[in-house]
Amino acid sequence: MCCSNGDSLTAGLGAKAKTPAGLLLENRGELFLFLLISCEGFDCVIALGVAWSIGGDDIFKKVVTLPNILRLYNPQLKGFSTKTSMAFPNGQSAKHNGLNVAKSGADSYDMVEQADILLFRIQNETLCDWNNDWKLITFFYWKSMEYDPAHYVERVRVALDQLYNANLPRTLINLVPVLNVSFSKELKDGNIVCGLLQKSSCPCAAYPTQGQEDILKDWIPGYQQGLLNLVNTSHYDGREDFTVVVQPFFIHTEPPRKNGKIDFSYFAPDCFHLSGKGHAVAALSLWNNMFEPVGKKKTAWHNGEPFECPTEEHPYIYTWKNSISK
């Protein structure tokens, strides 16, 4: 059973867009794991079926997402989102969401609400057997940088506690730290439209003052390390059927380059959200992180690397407990 909490990057915003107008859709079916001008401008389309962590459009050979990889091993997998939807007004209520409760524009204040929605759907919809199905939840929010690291980590803790204290059984949560969005200063130069959109949607990263730039340099590592510290307390390891694992592949990720310049084919027309190609690399990176021991996980995109596969010696997703035992 696949589930996801998050913002526009998990909703698949703009993943299939060819022009700025195409940013009105969310491709939840092909995406990975939140921003832009949303319905104030162009960015209102979600590609439910191509989202990196929760999309289930087509098959693995055509659309690389975490659910499509998992379906190679379990064709009966459920919970993934499919097709395309308008981000507004549909969003979380889109017909083909599955157990993807991500919402474009969501921030840390939406985490607990999304946890509640997810718990309700798991318990009340026919997609999931609360007691017997294994549940893989990917938890990723990047649009929280208006809050200091301590505040952000506290909101994450409250949302995770909501899931843990609900006695949700047979659950593994992939907790994905934020991207270092300081590269937005370079992304905004992709074209005139990118510059205009990012000036409205992400000015503190794309057009920062010196003070804002200094804050980002301090806060982004604080967000990332804060999540590592939260999980390292072993707070979520008190049960045998529930755990939280940090998958750190975004921590040191930089935009792919071609001939020394950013390769914008990995990005949507706003030059910030991921294209279908970008979602595929994010899905590969998440999958590979899951099969790397805690403490030895790569902290950047696995672009161009082969897929990690379960082996007879290690036929499982790595957690803190089984990493230590090895």
N, C-alpha and C positions, 0 to 999 in steps of 0.2 A: 504494500500500500504506500503510494507516494503522496506527500503533502508539502505545501510551501506557505510560508509567511514572508511578507516583504513589501517592496514598493514597485516602482515602474520597471526596474530591471528584472524583477521576478514576474511581473505582469506581461512582459514581452513588448513593452511600448516601442513602437516604431521598428520592430525587428524585420518586418517585410516591406517597409516603406522604401519607395524609390525616389520620392520627392518630399519636400516639407509637408505638403498636404497629406501624405500618407502617414504622417505622425499622429493622425487622428485615431489610429487603430492600435489595439493591443493584440499581439500574436501570442496568447498564453500557451498555445499548444507547442511552440517550438523554442521557448525562452529559458533564460536563467535569471532567485532568486528580483527606480523611484524619482522622477523630477520634471524638467523642462517647463515650457510655457503652458503645458496642459491645455485645457479648453479656453484659456485666455488667448491662445494663439493657434498653433498647429498640432500640438502633441497630444492627441486624444485617442489614438488607435492602438489597441493591444493585440499582439499576435499570440493568443493563448496557446496555440499548438506548437510553437517553436521555442518556448522559453527554456533556457538551459537546464534548470533544476526540476521542472514540472511539466514541460510540454510533451504531448504524445501524438502529434500529427505524423501520419505515414509510418515508415519503418526506419530502423537505424541506418541502413545504407543510403537513405535519402535525407533524413533529418536527424542530426546527432543531438540528443538530449539525454539527461540522466534516465528518465523513464524508458526511452527507447533502447538504451543500453541494458537496463535491467530486464526488459522483455525478451532479450536474447536468452536469459536464464529462466525467466518465469513469464510465459506468454499470458498468464492469467492476471498479471498486475493490474491494479485499479487505482483510481484517484487522480490520474494525470488530467491536465486540461487540453482542450483541442480547439481548432478553428480560430477565427478572428472575431473581435468584438469592439464596439465603441467603448473607449475608456469611461466616458460619461454619456449617458447616465448608468450604463450597465455595470462596468467595473466588477466588484466582488459578486454581483448578482447575475453575471452573464450565464447563459444557459449551459455553456460547455466548460465551466470552470473546473468541475470535479472538486478536488480538495485543495485547489489553489485559492487562498484567501488574500493574496497580495492585492494592493491597491495603489495605483499611480498617485504620487504625491504624498504617500504615507510617510510618517516620521516616527520618532521614538514614542510619541504620545499615542500612536495607534497600535502599538505592539500588543498591549493587553487585550484590547478589543478584538484584534485578529486572533489571538489565542482562544478567546471565548467563542468566536465564530467557528473556528476549527474544531474545538471540542464538541460544539453543538452538532456540526455536520457529521463528525465521526460517530457520534452516539445516535443520531436520529435519521441519517440517510442510509440507503441500502448499499452504498458503496463500500462500507466497512463493517466488519465484525469487531466491535470494541474489545472483546476479550481474547479473540483467537488470532486475528490478523496481525502480522508484524507491520509496523509503521515506520517509514523513513521520512522525517520532516526536515526540510531545508529552511534555515532561518537566516535571512539576509536583509539588512536595511542600510542603505548608505546615506539617505537624505536626513541626517540627524546632526549635521555639522554646525547648526545654529546653537547647539547645546554643548557644554563642556564635557570632557570624557567621563567624569564621575557621574554626571546626570545621565548620560547615555547608557553607561554600563548598568546603572541602577534600574533604568527602564527595561533593559534586556533581562536583568535578574528577575524582576517582577513578572514579566511575561513567561519566562522559563519556569518560574515557581508555579505559575498558574497551571501549566501543563503537568508538572511533576506532582503537585498536590492534588490534582484531579485523579490520581492513581491510574493514569493512562498506561496500560500495560504494553509490553512488547514494543518498545519505542526507542529509536535511535534518532537523535537530533544532530544534523549537520549545522554547526554554527559557523557562518562565514564572515570574517572580519571585513571592514570597509576597504574600499579602494583608496589609494592616495590620489585624490582628484586634482592635485596641484598641476598635473599635466594638462588640465583644461586650458591653461594659458597658451599652450601650443595647439591644442585641438580647435580652439576658436578661430584659428587662422585658416581653416580648411577652405572656407569661402565666405562671401559676404553674409549669406543667410545664417551660417553657423555663428558668425560673430554677433549678429543681431539677436538670435535666439538665446545664446548663452549670456548676453548682456542682461537679458530679462530674467533668465532662469537660474543662473549660477554665477552672479557677478563677483562674489567673494573669492571664487577659485579662478574664474576666467579673466577677470579684470581687478585683481586685488590691489588694495593699497598696501604700503609696506607693512603697516600694522596688521592687516588681515593676513598677509603672507606669513608673517612671523607666528601668528596664532595657529594657522594651518600646520606649519612645520612642527609645532608643539602638540597640537591636539590630535592629529591623525595617528601618530605613534601611540598616543594615549588611548584612543579608541581601541586600537588593535591589541595593545598589551593588556588593556583592561579586560577584554574578553578572555584572553589567555589566563589571566590571574583568576577570573571568576570561575572558570572551569577547573583550574588547577587546585581549587579548594576542596575538590572531591564532593562538593555539596550535592551533586546529582548522581553520585555513585552509591547511594545508600540502598538501592534495590538491584536485584539481579536482572530485571527486565526493563530497565530504563537507564539511558545514559546520554550525555551531551559530549560531542567531539568537535573541537575546533578544526576546521579545514582551511588552512591559511594561504591558499594559492593566490589570493588577491593582494596580499600584504606588499610584495615587491613587484607586482605586475606593472609593466610599462607598455604603452601602445606599440604594437608590432610596427616594424619599419621596413621600407623597401627603398634601396639605393640611398639610405641615410635619412629618408623622410618618412613621416608617419604614413602607414598604409590605411587609408580611410575606408577601404573595403570591409574592415572589421566593425565599422560604425554606421549607425543610422544617418539619415540626411541632416540631423541636427549636430553631427560630429561629437556626440556624447554617448547617447544610448547605443547599445550593441545592435549590429545587423545580425541576420541569421548566421553568417559566418562567424561573427564574434560569439554568439551564443553557443555555437558548436565547440569552440575552443574552451569556453567556460565550462561546458558540460564535461568535456574530456578531462579538464583540470580537476574538477570536483570528483569525478569518478576515480582518477588516479590517486588523489589525496586520500580517499577512503581506503585504499589498499596499500598505503604507506604507514608504517608504525608511528605512533605518537612520539614526537621528539625528532623524527627523521622525515617529516613531511616537507615537500617542496613549497616554497613561499612565493612562487611566480607562476605565470601561465605555463602550461605544458604544451605550448604551440609546436606542432610538428613531431611530438613524441608519440610512440606507440601506446596503445591502451595497456594498462596493467590488468592482469587477469588473475582471478583466484587460482591458487595452486593446491595440490594435495597436502602440502606442508602447512600452508596458511589459507584455508578455504573460507575465510571470513573477513568481514569489515573490521579494521583495527579500531579498538577503543583503548582508553587509558589502561584498563585492567589487563587485557590480553597483550598489550604492547609491553607492559612491565614483566609479564610472565615469560616473555621471550628474551 
